[in-house]
Amino acid sequence: MTERASVSAWLSFPEWAPLLLGEAGVLKASEEDLLIYAKATSFDDTMVVKQGRQWRSICKGLVLGTLLTSCMILFYCLSSPQIQFNLPELPVPYSCAHRPAHTASNTNTSEHGQDQTPCVPKVDIMFMKTHKTASSTFLNILFRFGQKHRLKFAFPSSRNDFSYPSSFHRSQVKDYRPGMCFNIMCNHMRFNATEVAKVLPSDTMYITILRDPAELFESSFHYFHNLVPLTWKIPGEDKFAEFLKDPKYYYDSNGYNSFYLKNLLFFDLGQDNNLEPSDPRIEVSIQAIAKRFRLVMLVEHFEESLILLKDALCWEMDDLLFFKLNARKDSTVSKMTRELRARALEWNAADWKLYQHFNTTFWRKVDAYGQEQMARDVAELRRRNAEMAGICIEGGQAVDAGSIEETAMQPWQPIGEKSIMGYNLKKNMGKIHHKLCRKMLTPELQYLSDLGVNLWITKLWGYIREVINW
């Protein structure tokens, strides 16, 4: 279109008439003025078009994200096994243990580490995997132990948890049939003692792990806050500190995924996480947990916990070797002041009482084991772990997610971030160590796949997150 034609076109619009025409309909502006008007308006019109396209692109992205998320929720619902209340009640065998593949050197004791009478490793184990408590590191130990002794795991179907946060039901176990023998159960669940007891044999040893509730709350808040709509309205850059200023203002016990924000340990262990600090049911719950779990480990004393585990289960020192998995970059960890820590403990009062109880019983077990013997065993475990790090890990330490060279070694990341570190397998490693090193460095989801668990739902959710580019 020519410039003169543009002028004629603009004059055809009624909104321009009062500006350009006189009372008698005579043209007031010169042709040059009209060209300036036309060009300026064309520029504005072009900007409007571009902005319109941007908004359409954003809307398309929102629609796509909504559809994909809806599909994901639908897949989760369809994949979750329907609870079968009519399952026959067949007794579980007292023990599902067979003779483990142990060596003659396994002369650990079953209780206190002083007597060197030979014993047989215990293999029927229930590990209640709590959130943000180094449980992925311990899971790697269990996976390797189970493979070594050819044990049968009770795994979930199509995902890496037992339909969490729903309460556990035995129908959630892959290929479950009443009366079957399972040795180990260790994936995330909301604990239900009655249902778990219908899956595992009577001689099962129940184990779990706790973490200082203030530290756990900070870690959980960082990792899960994008999944909790309650946190989306919190202003400022430091949402963690802002939340603790007035948690009751932001918290809603009925909010979606709100359990991540209060007494998460209590919730994972199947208890009511919204009890008031003075409620006597907290103590009742703690006693029920103490009656069920023979060993409660502590993250802050992870190596001592493993030595107690070795003693209780008659394992070997080599069974305890580990590398720290799912560790966060230091730069993403909020630095808590004394005031923030006090507020976090007050807000998570049930978890704090739980932790204090089992911190006391933990050190009683250490005293019974022997302080000097414990110190020697911990030093030996650290020596062996350091030796394995030099053999297995390129550079000898964990690296940022962006520096992990092998896709199979990439850990699962929180939405919108790359804060979880991982490892690179050392190059030119001898064959004698390659298999063990790879197992020790393999993240949880990849190891589950190696053990034959179909994680199609978990993997699909991972692909969708990448497409949406959270």
C-alpha positions, 0 to 999 in steps of 0.5 A: 500500500502506498503512503497516499493510499494509507492516508485515504484509508485512515481518513475513512475511519470516523474517529479521525474525522474531528481531528483532520476535518473542519466543520464543513468537512474541509481537510485541515491538515496537510498531506505531510501531517496526515502521513505522520499520523498514519505512520505513528498509528501504524507503529502503535497498531504493530505494537498492539499486534505483537503484544496480542501475539505474546498474550496468545503465546502465553495463553497457549502455554497455560492451556498446554500446561493445564492440559498436561497437568490434568492428564498427569493427575488422571494417569496417577488416579488410573494407575493407583490400584483400587483398594480391595477390601475383599482380599482374603486374609491369609497368614503371612509366614513367620519368616521369609528368610532363606540362608543368606549369601554371607561369608565366614568372616561375618562374626558380628554379634546380634546385640552389643558388638562385644561378643564375637559369636557368629550370627546369621544376617537378618533379611526381613526388613521394613524401612519406613522411608521418611522425607528429607532424612538421607533416606535415599542414601540408606535406600541405596544400602538396602538395594545393594544388600537385597541384591547381594542376598537375592531377596524379594522386595515389596515394590509399588507399581508404576511409580516410586511410592505407595500412592503417597500421601494416601495411607498405605494399603497392601493392594498398592504392592506390585503383584501382591497376593495374600500369603506371599513372602516379601523380605524388604519394603522401603519405598515412600508411604504414609505408614499404616502398621496394620496393612504393612503387617499383612505384607511382611513376615512376623520376624520383620525388623522395623527401622526408620530415620529422623532428622532435627525438625528445624533442619528438616522443615527448612529442607522440605520447604525448599524442596516442596514449596512449588508443589504447595499452593499455600506458599505461592502467595508468600511475598518476598525472596525469603519465603521460608523466613516470611512463612515462619513470621506468622505460619498460622496466617499462611497455613491451611490444614485442608490445603493441597499438599499442606502436610509438607509444611507441618510435622512431616515426620508425624505425617509420614509415620501415619499420625495426625500432623495437626495436633496442638502441642499440648494434645496428649495424643502426641505422646500416645502416638510416640509410644505407638511408634516406639513399640513398632520400630526397633531401631530409629536412626538419626540423620545427624549421627548417620554413621553411628546409626549404621553401626547400630544397624549392623549390630542389630541385623548382624551385617558386615561392615562392607554392607554399610558403605555409602556415598551421600545421595540427593545432597543439596548445594550449600548455596540453596540452604537457608541459614537459620538464625536462632530465632528462626530455628526456635520458630521452626521447632515451635511450629513443628512441635509434634516432630520435635517431641518425637525427635527428642524421645528417640534422641534419648533412646538412641544414645542409650543404645550407643552406651549399651554398644560401648562408646569406645567400640562405637568410635572405632567402628565409625572411624573404620566406616569412614576410612572405607568410605573415603577409600571407595570415594577415591576409587569410584568418584571422578574428582572425589566429590559431588558436583552440580547437576549441570556438571554430571556427564552421564544421564543415568547419574542425574538425580531427580530435581525439585520443580524449577531448580537444579539444586540437587548434586550428583556424581561422575563415575571415575574413568579408567576404573578397574573391573573389580570395582566398576560394578559396585561403584556404579551401584553406589552412585546410582540415584534412587529412581534409576536404581529402582528401574534397574531392579525391575520397577516400572516407573512410567508414571514417574518418568512421564511426570519428569518429561512433562516438567521438562516440556513445560520448563518450570 
